[in-house]
Amino acid sequence: MEKELCQGFYQTHPLWTKEQFGISQFNFPEVHLGNFLPYPIPEKLRLGHQMEYVFEQLLQYSQTWEVLSKNILVDHGKTRLGELDFILKNRRTQAVHHVELTYKFYIVNPNITEPIHRLMGPNRRDMFFSKLDKLRDKQFPLLFSAPVDKMLRQLGISAASVHQNACFKAQLFTPYGEVTPKIRPLNTNCFVGNWLPFDAFKKKEFADAQYYIPFKREWVISPVPNRTYLSHFETLMEINLRMIRENAPMLWMKKPDGSLRKIFVVWW
């Protein structure tokens, strides 16, 4: 599963390219994973932390980047100011980069006018624009805090010389059966599936397909046929309690022709 997880991460597109919103996207190196053998990734970690393991392993495998430091806790006295994800050095150019890693699953809500406000988590609690603000206003300024400056000087690095990037990958889900919403300047290559309300999912048009409810770490990978797929009725029974708990599941939908598709069924 670790290799599938790494492949899924690598194949996920960045949410934007070059620089947008005052944030430069990290240019992930090209790697060929045929001979790649990842070391185990703890399954009990939340998915974001698992992605940090994946990110580090892929960078090491690429041989382009050296990880100088990671998960740097930034404290001021007894107050925790935050944490930096990675300090990297490009082996070819010797340039040092501070990289903040983000991996998200967003639905696109066409009822909202501004593109960056359209993106939100399937439970409507995780907003893209809020994450942008946090990166810009909290995470990146931490590089110039006294504790980080001291750590960098111990490595012979000046904070002023460090490039700052976001490695911001995302899978986007558009409304089922509707025209794909416009999201410029974001990357349309991030579209991977659809979302729909639970009431819509109950309809007969979905009864002929079969469904698999992936574990959270399987959300990253492309749907595969070799899982135990359930009937539409069985799936309704399985996810009904999640709807009551306001927890939108991802499903892999296998249509009668064998085609596979990711969907989110939302409770709202």
LUMDREN-280535 format. One record per residue (C-alpha): residue in one letter; chain; x, y, z; residue number from 1. Coordinates in steps of 0.02 Angstrom, whole numbers, always signed. Example, Ala and Ser with C-alpha at 12.3 -4.5 7.8 and 13.67 -1.06 7.14 Angstrom:
// residues 2
@aa:A; ch:A; px:+615; py:-225; pz:+390; i:1 .
@aa:S; ch:A; px:+684; py:-53; pz:+357; i:2 .
// end
This chain:
// residues 268
@aa:M; ch:A; px:+0; py:+0; pz:+0; i:1 .
@aa:E; ch:A; px:+147; py:+118; pz:+34; i:2 .
@aa:K; ch:A; px:+200; py:+117; pz:-148; i:3 .
@aa:E; ch:A; px:+20; py:+150; pz:-205; i:4 .
@aa:L; ch:A; px:+13; py:+294; pz:-82; i:5 .
@aa:C; ch:A; px:+174; py:+367; pz:-150; i:6 .
@aa:Q; ch:A; px:+115; py:+346; pz:-329; i:7 .
@aa:G; ch:A; px:-50; py:+429; pz:-287; i:8 .
@aa:F; ch:A; px:+38; py:+576; pz:-208; i:9 .
@aa:Y; ch:A; px:+159; py:+595; pz:-352; i:10 .
@aa:Q; ch:A; px:+20; py:+588; pz:-482; i:11 .
@aa:T; ch:A; px:-86; py:+719; pz:-392; i:12 .
@aa:H; ch:A; px:-69; py:+888; pz:-477; i:13 .
@aa:P; ch:A; px:-22; py:+1050; pz:-390; i:14 .
@aa:L; ch:A; px:-171; py:+1162; pz:-358; i:15 .
@aa:W; ch:A; px:-85; py:+1302; pz:-454; i:16 .
@aa:T; ch:A; px:+75; py:+1319; pz:-554; i:17 .
@aa:K; ch:A; px:+219; py:+1442; pz:-536; i:18 .
@aa:E; ch:A; px:+161; py:+1585; pz:-424; i:19 .
@aa:Q; ch:A; px:-16; py:+1632; pz:-374; i:20 .
@aa:F; ch:A; px:-86; py:+1727; pz:-225; i:21 .
@aa:G; ch:A; px:+91; py:+1782; pz:-182; i:22 .
@aa:I; ch:A; px:+143; py:+1601; pz:-152; i:23 .
@aa:S; ch:A; px:+266; py:+1508; pz:-262; i:24 .
@aa:Q; ch:A; px:+225; py:+1325; pz:-298; i:25 .
@aa:F; ch:A; px:+363; py:+1199; pz:-264; i:26 .
@aa:N; ch:A; px:+427; py:+1120; pz:-425; i:27 .
@aa:F; ch:A; px:+420; py:+936; pz:-380; i:28 .
@aa:P; ch:A; px:+560; py:+837; pz:-465; i:29 .
@aa:E; ch:A; px:+520; py:+706; pz:-596; i:30 .
@aa:V; ch:A; px:+543; py:+530; pz:-529; i:31 .
@aa:H; ch:A; px:+519; py:+357; pz:-603; i:32 .
@aa:L; ch:A; px:+445; py:+242; pz:-474; i:33 .
@aa:G; ch:A; px:+474; py:+73; pz:-558; i:34 .
@aa:N; ch:A; px:+614; py:+23; pz:-438; i:35 .
@aa:F; ch:A; px:+556; py:+129; pz:-292; i:36 .
@aa:L; ch:A; px:+537; py:+32; pz:-129; i:37 .
@aa:P; ch:A; px:+462; py:+143; pz:+7; i:38 .
@aa:Y; ch:A; px:+488; py:+108; pz:+191; i:39 .
@aa:P; ch:A; px:+333; py:+81; pz:+300; i:40 .
@aa:I; ch:A; px:+222; py:+230; pz:+338; i:41 .
@aa:P; ch:A; px:+127; py:+223; pz:+505; i:42 .
@aa:E; ch:A; px:-57; py:+200; pz:+466; i:43 .
@aa:K; ch:A; px:-115; py:+275; pz:+631; i:44 .
@aa:L; ch:A; px:-49; py:+446; pz:+585; i:45 .
@aa:R; ch:A; px:-173; py:+570; pz:+513; i:46 .
@aa:L; ch:A; px:-164; py:+577; pz:+324; i:47 .
@aa:G; ch:A; px:-72; py:+743; pz:+320; i:48 .
@aa:H; ch:A; px:+71; py:+670; pz:+422; i:49 .
@aa:Q; ch:A; px:+76; py:+515; pz:+311; i:50 .
@aa:M; ch:A; px:+97; py:+632; pz:+162; i:51 .
@aa:E; ch:A; px:+250; py:+708; pz:+247; i:52 .
@aa:Y; ch:A; px:+328; py:+534; pz:+251; i:53 .
@aa:V; ch:A; px:+285; py:+512; pz:+67; i:54 .
@aa:F; ch:A; px:+353; py:+683; pz:+19; i:55 .
@aa:E; ch:A; px:+519; py:+651; pz:+107; i:56 .
@aa:Q; ch:A; px:+541; py:+477; pz:+33; i:57 .
@aa:L; ch:A; px:+507; py:+536; pz:-144; i:58 .
@aa:L; ch:A; px:+628; py:+682; pz:-126; i:59 .
@aa:Q; ch:A; px:+764; py:+567; pz:-62; i:60 .
@aa:Y; ch:A; px:+731; py:+447; pz:-205; i:61 .
@aa:S; ch:A; px:+743; py:+588; pz:-332; i:62 .
@aa:Q; ch:A; px:+920; py:+629; pz:-272; i:63 .
@aa:T; ch:A; px:+886; py:+811; pz:-318; i:64 .
@aa:W; ch:A; px:+847; py:+871; pz:-143; i:65 .
@aa:E; ch:A; px:+926; py:+850; pz:+28; i:66 .
@aa:V; ch:A; px:+816; py:+866; pz:+182; i:67 .
@aa:L; ch:A; px:+912; py:+980; pz:+302; i:68 .
@aa:S; ch:A; px:+776; py:+988; pz:+433; i:69 .
@aa:K; ch:A; px:+591; py:+946; pz:+453; i:70 .
@aa:N; ch:A; px:+446; py:+970; pz:+573; i:71 .
@aa:I; ch:A; px:+533; py:+1117; pz:+656; i:72 .
@aa:L; ch:A; px:+439; py:+1171; pz:+812; i:73 .
@aa:V; ch:A; px:+444; py:+1358; pz:+838; i:74 .
@aa:D; ch:A; px:+423; py:+1415; pz:+1019; i:75 .
@aa:H; ch:A; px:+431; py:+1583; pz:+1104; i:76 .
@aa:G; ch:A; px:+455; py:+1548; pz:+1287; i:77 .
@aa:K; ch:A; px:+313; py:+1431; pz:+1333; i:78 .
@aa:T; ch:A; px:+209; py:+1481; pz:+1184; i:79 .
@aa:R; ch:A; px:+205; py:+1372; pz:+1028; i:80 .
@aa:L; ch:A; px:+208; py:+1489; pz:+878; i:81 .
@aa:G; ch:A; px:+194; py:+1352; pz:+748; i:82 .
@aa:E; ch:A; px:+292; py:+1225; pz:+649; i:83 .
@aa:L; ch:A; px:+390; py:+1227; pz:+486; i:84 .
@aa:D; ch:A; px:+373; py:+1074; pz:+376; i:85 .
@aa:F; ch:A; px:+537; py:+1060; pz:+279; i:86 .
@aa:I; ch:A; px:+702; py:+1148; pz:+250; i:87 .
@aa:L; ch:A; px:+777; py:+1077; pz:+89; i:88 .
@aa:K; ch:A; px:+936; py:+1103; pz:-11; i:89 .
@aa:N; ch:A; px:+943; py:+1078; pz:-198; i:90 .
@aa:R; ch:A; px:+1094; py:+967; pz:-229; i:91 .
@aa:R; ch:A; px:+1124; py:+1043; pz:-401; i:92 .
@aa:T; ch:A; px:+1105; py:+1229; pz:-366; i:93 .
@aa:Q; ch:A; px:+1140; py:+1226; pz:-177; i:94 .
@aa:A; ch:A; px:+987; py:+1338; pz:-154; i:95 .
@aa:V; ch:A; px:+896; py:+1318; pz:+11; i:96 .
@aa:H; ch:A; px:+705; py:+1311; pz:+14; i:97 .
@aa:H; ch:A; px:+576; py:+1317; pz:+152; i:98 .
@aa:V; ch:A; px:+430; py:+1210; pz:+92; i:99 .
@aa:E; ch:A; px:+259; py:+1196; pz:+171; i:100 .
@aa:L; ch:A; px:+168; py:+1037; pz:+119; i:101 .
@aa:T; ch:A; px:-20; py:+1030; pz:+96; i:102 .
@aa:Y; ch:A; px:-126; py:+889; pz:+24; i:103 .
@aa:K; ch:A; px:-313; py:+922; pz:+12; i:104 .
@aa:F; ch:A; px:-478; py:+853; pz:-50; i:105 .
@aa:Y; ch:A; px:-594; py:+995; pz:-100; i:106 .
@aa:I; ch:A; px:-767; py:+1000; pz:-173; i:107 .
@aa:V; ch:A; px:-805; py:+1145; pz:-289; i:108 .
@aa:N; ch:A; px:-965; py:+1240; pz:-245; i:109 .
@aa:P; ch:A; px:-1026; py:+1333; pz:-401; i:110 .
@aa:N; ch:A; px:-1150; py:+1435; pz:-298; i:111 .
@aa:I; ch:A; px:-1006; py:+1543; pz:-235; i:112 .
@aa:T; ch:A; px:-943; py:+1677; pz:-354; i:113 .
@aa:E; ch:A; px:-759; py:+1695; pz:-311; i:114 .
@aa:P; ch:A; px:-657; py:+1543; pz:-373; i:115 .
@aa:I; ch:A; px:-543; py:+1530; pz:-222; i:116 .
@aa:H; ch:A; px:-695; py:+1534; pz:-106; i:117 .
@aa:R; ch:A; px:-778; py:+1392; pz:-203; i:118 .
@aa:L; ch:A; px:-655; py:+1263; pz:-138; i:119 .
@aa:M; ch:A; px:-697; py:+1181; pz:+28; i:120 .
@aa:G; ch:A; px:-684; py:+1014; pz:+116; i:121 .
@aa:P; ch:A; px:-831; py:+895; pz:+89; i:122 .
@aa:N; ch:A; px:-894; py:+934; pz:+265; i:123 .
@aa:R; ch:A; px:-884; py:+1123; pz:+232; i:124 .
@aa:R; ch:A; px:-761; py:+1149; pz:+374; i:125 .
@aa:D; ch:A; px:-596; py:+1159; pz:+279; i:126 .
@aa:M; ch:A; px:-588; py:+1314; pz:+169; i:127 .
@aa:F; ch:A; px:-454; py:+1341; pz:+38; i:128 .
@aa:F; ch:A; px:-447; py:+1529; pz:+63; i:129 .
@aa:S; ch:A; px:-419; py:+1504; pz:+251; i:130 .
@aa:K; ch:A; px:-273; py:+1388; pz:+214; i:131 .
@aa:L; ch:A; px:-200; py:+1518; pz:+95; i:132 .
@aa:D; ch:A; px:-211; py:+1651; pz:+229; i:133 .
@aa:K; ch:A; px:-127; py:+1537; pz:+356; i:134 .
@aa:L; ch:A; px:+17; py:+1499; pz:+237; i:135 .
@aa:R; ch:A; px:+45; py:+1681; pz:+192; i:136 .
@aa:D; ch:A; px:+17; py:+1763; pz:+360; i:137 .
@aa:K; ch:A; px:+76; py:+1632; pz:+485; i:138 .
@aa:Q; ch:A; px:+180; py:+1490; pz:+412; i:139 .
@aa:F; ch:A; px:+299; py:+1584; pz:+297; i:140 .
@aa:P; ch:A; px:+338; py:+1726; pz:+420; i:141 .
@aa:L; ch:A; px:+396; py:+1595; pz:+547; i:142 .
@aa:L; ch:A; px:+554; py:+1574; pz:+443; i:143 .
@aa:F; ch:A; px:+613; py:+1743; pz:+507; i:144 .
@aa:S; ch:A; px:+574; py:+1711; pz:+690; i:145 .
@aa:A; ch:A; px:+719; py:+1710; pz:+813; i:146 .
@aa:P; ch:A; px:+714; py:+1521; pz:+849; i:147 .
@aa:V; ch:A; px:+718; py:+1475; pz:+664; i:148 .
@aa:D; ch:A; px:+851; py:+1606; pz:+625; i:149 .
@aa:K; ch:A; px:+961; py:+1529; pz:+760; i:150 .
@aa:M; ch:A; px:+934; py:+1353; pz:+690; i:151 .
@aa:L; ch:A; px:+976; py:+1410; pz:+514; i:152 .
@aa:R; ch:A; px:+1134; py:+1501; pz:+570; i:153 .
@aa:Q; ch:A; px:+1192; py:+1338; pz:+650; i:154 .
@aa:L; ch:A; px:+1176; py:+1261; pz:+477; i:155 .
@aa:G; ch:A; px:+1271; py:+1407; pz:+400; i:156 .
@aa:I; ch:A; px:+1115; py:+1477; pz:+316; i:157 .
@aa:S; ch:A; px:+1045; py:+1653; pz:+314; i:158 .
@aa:A; ch:A; px:+855; py:+1662; pz:+322; i:159 .
@aa:A; ch:A; px:+859; py:+1803; pz:+194; i:160 .
@aa:S; ch:A; px:+934; py:+1683; pz:+65; i:161 .
@aa:V; ch:A; px:+800; py:+1548; pz:+86; i:162 .
@aa:H; ch:A; px:+668; py:+1526; pz:-49; i:163 .
@aa:Q; ch:A; px:+492; py:+1492; pz:+13; i:164 .
@aa:N; ch:A; px:+371; py:+1375; pz:-76; i:165 .
@aa:A; ch:A; px:+210; py:+1281; pz:-50; i:166 .
@aa:C; ch:A; px:+195; py:+1104; pz:-112; i:167 .
@aa:F; ch:A; px:+6; py:+1115; pz:-121; i:168 .
@aa:K; ch:A; px:-73; py:+963; pz:-202; i:169 .
@aa:A; ch:A; px:-260; py:+937; pz:-214; i:170 .
@aa:Q; ch:A; px:-397; py:+826; pz:-282; i:171 .
@aa:L; ch:A; px:-550; py:+924; pz:-336; i:172 .
@aa:F; ch:A; px:-729; py:+862; pz:-350; i:173 .
@aa:T; ch:A; px:-862; py:+949; pz:-455; i:174 .
@aa:P; ch:A; px:-1053; py:+937; pz:-440; i:175 .
@aa:Y; ch:A; px:-1117; py:+774; pz:-514; i:176 .
@aa:G; ch:A; px:-1206; py:+795; pz:-680; i:177 .
@aa:E; ch:A; px:-1175; py:+983; pz:-692; i:178 .
@aa:V; ch:A; px:-1064; py:+1093; pz:-800; i:179 .
@aa:T; ch:A; px:-888; py:+1099; pz:-730; i:180 .
@aa:P; ch:A; px:-866; py:+1263; pz:-634; i:181 .
@aa:K; ch:A; px:-728; py:+1383; pz:-682; i:182 .
@aa:I; ch:A; px:-586; py:+1391; pz:-556; i:183 .
@aa:R; ch:A; px:-452; py:+1497; pz:-641; i:184 .
@aa:P; ch:A; px:-314; py:+1532; pz:-595; i:185 .
@aa:L; ch:A; px:-317; py:+1361; pz:-512; i:186 .
@aa:N; ch:A; px:-262; py:+1203; pz:-602; i:187 .
@aa:T; ch:A; px:-404; py:+1110; pz:-689; i:188 .
@aa:N; ch:A; px:-294; py:+954; pz:-697; i:189 .
@aa:C; ch:A; px:-341; py:+931; pz:-514; i:190 .
@aa:F; ch:A; px:-519; py:+878; pz:-560; i:191 .
@aa:V; ch:A; px:-534; py:+693; pz:-517; i:192 .
@aa:G; ch:A; px:-717; py:+659; pz:-474; i:193 .
@aa:N; ch:A; px:-886; py:+724; pz:-422; i:194 .
@aa:W; ch:A; px:-991; py:+761; pz:-269; i:195 .
@aa:L; ch:A; px:-1177; py:+753; pz:-235; i:196 .
@aa:P; ch:A; px:-1298; py:+765; pz:-87; i:197 .
@aa:F; ch:A; px:-1357; py:+607; pz:+0; i:198 .
@aa:D; ch:A; px:-1536; py:+635; pz:-59; i:199 .
@aa:A; ch:A; px:-1476; py:+637; pz:-240; i:200 .
@aa:F; ch:A; px:-1372; py:+480; pz:-212; i:201 .
@aa:K; ch:A; px:-1529; py:+387; pz:-157; i:202 .
@aa:K; ch:A; px:-1605; py:+401; pz:-331; i:203 .
@aa:K; ch:A; px:-1628; py:+253; pz:-448; i:204 .
@aa:E; ch:A; px:-1499; py:+316; pz:-573; i:205 .
@aa:F; ch:A; px:-1363; py:+260; pz:-451; i:206 .
@aa:A; ch:A; px:-1441; py:+89; pz:-414; i:207 .
@aa:D; ch:A; px:-1353; py:-6; pz:-555; i:208 .
@aa:A; ch:A; px:-1178; py:+37; pz:-496; i:209 .
@aa:Q; ch:A; px:-1077; py:-42; pz:-356; i:210 .
@aa:Y; ch:A; px:-979; py:+52; pz:-224; i:211 .
@aa:Y; ch:A; px:-826; py:+36; pz:-115; i:212 .
@aa:I; ch:A; px:-796; py:+146; pz:+37; i:213 .
@aa:P; ch:A; px:-607; py:+175; pz:+40; i:214 .
@aa:F; ch:A; px:-506; py:+197; pz:+198; i:215 .
@aa:K; ch:A; px:-439; py:+374; pz:+220; i:216 .
@aa:R; ch:A; px:-265; py:+334; pz:+153; i:217 .
@aa:E; ch:A; px:-346; py:+254; pz:+0; i:218 .
@aa:W; ch:A; px:-423; py:+423; pz:-43; i:219 .
@aa:V; ch:A; px:-255; py:+470; pz:-118; i:220 .
@aa:I; ch:A; px:-247; py:+329; pz:-246; i:221 .
@aa:S; ch:A; px:-346; py:+299; pz:-405; i:222 .
@aa:P; ch:A; px:-494; py:+179; pz:-389; i:223 .
@aa:V; ch:A; px:-452; py:-3; pz:-424; i:224 .
@aa:P; ch:A; px:-571; py:-148; pz:-460; i:225 .
@aa:N; ch:A; px:-495; py:-274; pz:-338; i:226 .
@aa:R; ch:A; px:-593; py:-219; pz:-185; i:227 .
@aa:T; ch:A; px:-756; py:-283; pz:-110; i:228 .
@aa:Y; ch:A; px:-889; py:-176; pz:-193; i:229 .
@aa:L; ch:A; px:-1063; py:-162; pz:-118; i:230 .
@aa:S; ch:A; px:-1233; py:-142; pz:-198; i:231 .
@aa:H; ch:A; px:-1316; py:+29; pz:-198; i:232 .
@aa:F; ch:A; px:-1435; py:-27; pz:-60; i:233 .
@aa:E; ch:A; px:-1294; py:-95; pz:+48; i:234 .
@aa:T; ch:A; px:-1198; py:+66; pz:+24; i:235 .
@aa:L; ch:A; px:-1346; py:+171; pz:+77; i:236 .
@aa:M; ch:A; px:-1356; py:+70; pz:+238; i:237 .
@aa:E; ch:A; px:-1169; py:+89; pz:+267; i:238 .
@aa:I; ch:A; px:-1161; py:+277; pz:+245; i:239 .
@aa:N; ch:A; px:-1326; py:+326; pz:+325; i:240 .
@aa:L; ch:A; px:-1248; py:+342; pz:+498; i:241 .
@aa:R; ch:A; px:-1108; py:+449; pz:+425; i:242 .
@aa:M; ch:A; px:-1238; py:+568; pz:+359; i:243 .
@aa:I; ch:A; px:-1314; py:+584; pz:+533; i:244 .
@aa:R; ch:A; px:-1140; py:+620; pz:+602; i:245 .
@aa:E; ch:A; px:-1109; py:+749; pz:+465; i:246 .
@aa:N; ch:A; px:-962; py:+651; pz:+396; i:247 .
@aa:A; ch:A; px:-957; py:+647; pz:+205; i:248 .
@aa:P; ch:A; px:-877; py:+485; pz:+139; i:249 .
@aa:M; ch:A; px:-782; py:+460; pz:-21; i:250 .
@aa:L; ch:A; px:-846; py:+317; pz:-128; i:251 .
@aa:W; ch:A; px:-772; py:+226; pz:-275; i:252 .
@aa:M; ch:A; px:-914; py:+200; pz:-399; i:253 .
@aa:K; ch:A; px:-902; py:+52; pz:-518; i:254 .
@aa:K; ch:A; px:-1025; py:+68; pz:-660; i:255 .
@aa:P; ch:A; px:-1097; py:-83; pz:-755; i:256 .
@aa:D; ch:A; px:-972; py:-54; pz:-896; i:257 .
@aa:G; ch:A; px:-829; py:-74; pz:-770; i:258 .
@aa:S; ch:A; px:-777; py:+108; pz:-769; i:259 .
@aa:L; ch:A; px:-725; py:+179; pz:-600; i:260 .
@aa:R; ch:A; px:-754; py:+352; pz:-527; i:261 .
@aa:K; ch:A; px:-723; py:+441; pz:-363; i:262 .
@aa:I; ch:A; px:-870; py:+530; pz:-283; i:263 .
@aa:F; ch:A; px:-907; py:+616; pz:-119; i:264 .
@aa:V; ch:A; px:-1081; py:+599; pz:-44; i:265 .
@aa:V; ch:A; px:-1115; py:+749; pz:+66; i:266 .
@aa:W; ch:A; px:-1238; py:+764; pz:+210; i:267 .
@aa:W; ch:A; px:-1290; py:+944; pz:+183; i:268 .
// end
